[in-house]
């Protein structure tokens, strides 16, 4: 009974990580959730990771959706954005085009939201 009450007090958030392919979204997610850095590139199809933490004295559960950045998955972006409550837009400091596309991702987020 006490365990059920504790589960009800856990706030849950869906975080969506967007950005072009190869900019480090999976590395960022893995570092945050597993405290491990992945130094090899393996294109992600879609992956959800969980992280429990205490924020301002409140237990929170973060569902972090690492979405594919490849062009062929652009049609699914609206679906990903609709499921999110918080967004991280990643880019590579070695790729000006990935930085320039931040505006595109921002527009996607604001149009759906």
N, C-alpha and C positions, 0 to 999 in steps of 0.2 A: 504494500500500500504506500509506504513512504517512498519507494523507488518510483512509482507512478507519479507521485507529486513532484519529485525531483525532475523527472522527464518533462513535465508540463512547464516547469520554470526555466527550461533551457530555451533560449531564443535562437532561432535558426535563420541564417542569411544565405542567399544564393549570390555568389560572386562570379561574374563572367569575365574571363580574360580574353581580350580581342587583340588582334595584330596580324601582320603579314606572316607568312610561313618563314620559319627559320630565325625569328627575332629573339627567341628565348622564352616564350610563354611557358613551355613545359619545364624548363630549368627553373624559372621563377616559382612555379607552382610546387615543384618537387622540393626546392629549397625551403619554402615556407611550411609545407606540410610534413616533410620527413627530415628536415634539417640535413639534407644531402644535396650536393651539387652534381648535376649530370653534365658531363663535358662532351657528349657525343650527340649529334643531331639525328633524330629518328622522327619523321613526320607523324604528327598526332592526328588520329581520325576524330576522336572526341574522348575526353577523359574527365571524370569527376573525382575529386579528392576531398577528404573531410579533415577538418582540424577543429578540435575542441579547445577553447581557451576561456579565460575569465577576463571580462572587460567591464570596468567600473563595478566590480563586485558581482556581476551577473555572468553566469555560465552561458557561453554562446557556442553554437555549432556552425562552422562555416562550410558550406558546400561550394567548392571551387570548381567551376566548369572551365576546363582548358579546351578551347574550341580550335578546330583546324583553321589554318591561315591560308591554305592553298586556294587558288582561284576557283577550282571546281566545286568548292563547298560554299561559295558566296550566297547561293540561294537559301541556305539554311540559317544565315546570320540573323534574319528577323526572328526566327523561332528561338534562337539562343538569347537574343536581346530581350524578348518578351518574358523569358523565364528569370531574368536577372533583377536583383535589387541594388547591386553595386557593380561597378565596372572598372576594370583596369585595362588601359590601352597601352600595349607594349610596342616598342620600336627598337631597331638596332642603331647604335651610334655610328656604325660603319655603313649604313644604307640610307642615303638621303630619301629614296622613294618610300621606304617604310615610315620615315618621319613625316613625309608629306601626306601620307594616307591617314594620319591621325584625324584630320578634318573629316574624312569620309566616315570613319568609325564614330566620331562624335555626332555627325548628322544621323547615322543609323540609330544611335541610342536615343537621341532627342525626338526623332520622328515616331519611333515605336512607343516611347514613354509618354 
